[in-house]
Amino acid sequence: MTAAERLTRRLVTLAAQGRRPRCGEAGSHGLWLSDDADDRAQAASWCTGCPVMDECAAAADEHGERFGVFRGTDRTPTIRKPLEAGAESPHQFAQRLVNRGLPGPTRRGHADAQP
């Protein structure tokens, strides 16, 4: 049985008991994969005491997850690689989109947010 299957089994068992981990709550589940580091920090703190922490970590490892919070650990890289010589910066990319008449990137999924 894979780690993901073990996690699914544990989640089904919890659901049958009327329980769910905090990451499965409708109002807050987006925090675990948020683009905002503060959101992910809040999510990581909420993992404390989770009944599926070990299964969560194993499934994340199995799938090579490199972004988001799993088992109370934010796996999102905090150090950005330097741009290769001649590579376009994120700002240059956004400006190129706008120059083409396309909407530029937004923050946190809000269409009216400023990049």
Secondary structure, DSSP 8 states (H G I E B T S, - for coil): --HHHHHHHHHHHHHHTT---GGG-TTTGGGGG-S-HHHHHHHHHHTTT-TTHHHHHHHHHHHT--SSEETTEE-S--S-----TT---HHHHHHHHHHTT-----STT-TTS--
